[in-house]
Amino acid sequence: MITAGLLFAALAAVLHVYIFVLESFAWTTPRTRAAFGTTAEEAQTTKTLAFNQGFYNLFLAVVTAVGIVMVVLGHRSAGAALVFAGVGSMLAAALVLVGSSPDKARAALIQGTFPLIAVVLLVVGLR
């Protein structure tokens, strides 16, 4: 179970690195605007905010990845704490997104599924 949980945590981290790229470097491109449902004007106006938000996603991915490496290297408690901090924050952000913008439920589902599975598998595996 722990290995499966770490695999889903890794998938969540990779997804959040992808989101980082979209938000921080491709925010005003037509493809990214379509994915986030923004107009060219909205994207230009929110570019700085998206850039910053992208880095939040990157940092969550980094925390998760460091935790995974620590668990693999035998530092199970500290590594698991970092993985839970990373994927738990990703999951909480998805819940905030769907709670504050129900029309973004699809995005919240995409953002939160891997972290939710990781949390469940790791809780079961670490018991």
N, C-alpha and C positions, 0 to 999 in steps of 0.2 A: 504494500500500500504506500509506503514512504516513497519508493521509486516512482510509482505512478503519480503521486502528489507532486513530486519534484518535476516530473515531466510536464504536467499541466502548469506548474508555476513557471517553467521555462517558456512554454507556449505563451503564457500571459505576458511575460517579459518581452518576448519577441514582438508580440502584437503592440505593446506599448512603445517599443522603439520605432515601429512603423508609424504609429500615431504621432510620435515626436517628429519624425521626418515630415509628415503631412502638415502638422501645425507650425513647425518652426521654419521650414524651408520651402514648402510647396503650397502654402495657404492661399495664395492668390491665383493659382493655376486653375483652369477650367475643371479638370478632373477632381481636384480637392474641393473646389467650390460646390460641385455637384454632390460629392459625398457628404458634405456638411450642410448642404441646402442653403448656401449663401450666394448673394449676388456679387458681382465684381465690386460694386461700391461698398457693400457690407464687409467684404473680405479686406479691402484696402483700409477701411476705417478700423477694423479689429485686428489688423496684422500684428501690431505690437503685443496685444493681449494674447493672441494665439501663439506667438513666438515664446512668450513666457510660460504659457500653459503647456506647450510642447516639452519644455524642460522639466516641468513637474512629472510628466509621463516618463521621460528618460530617467529621472532620478528614482522613480518607483521601480523601473526595470533594473537599474543598477543595484539597488538594495536587494531585490529579489535574486538577482544573479550571484551576488556576493554570498547571500545566504545559502543558495544551492551549492556553491563551491565549498563553503564551510562544512555543510552536512556531508558532502562526498568525502572531504578530507578528514572526517571523524569528529568534527566539532559540532556535534548534533544539536545541543541545546542552543548555543549562540546562533548557529546557522538557521535552525528552525524559527527562532525569534525574528531574525531578519526576513526570512521568507514570509512569515505571517504578517510582519509589518508591511512588506511590499504588496503582497496579494490582498491582504486585508484592506489596505488603502485603496487599491484598484476596485475591489468589490464595493467598498463604501462609496466611492465616487460614482460608480454605476447606479447605486441605489439613490444617491442624491440627484443624479441626472434624471432618472425616471420619475422621481418624486417631484422635482421642480418643473420638469418639462415632459409630461406624459406623451407628447407627440414625438419625443426622442426615444421611445421605448426600444426600438430596433437597435439604435446605437448603444443604449445601455445594456441590452442583451449581448451584443457583440463584445462590448468592453468588459462585462462582468461574468461571462460564462466560464472562461478558463480559470479566473481567480476563485470562483465559487467551488468548482470541482477540486481545485488544488487544496483549498481550505478543508473541505470535507474529507478528502483522501488523507491529508496529513494529520488531521485530528484523529481519524480512525487508526492510522498507522502508528502514531506516536503514543497511543494509549497503552 
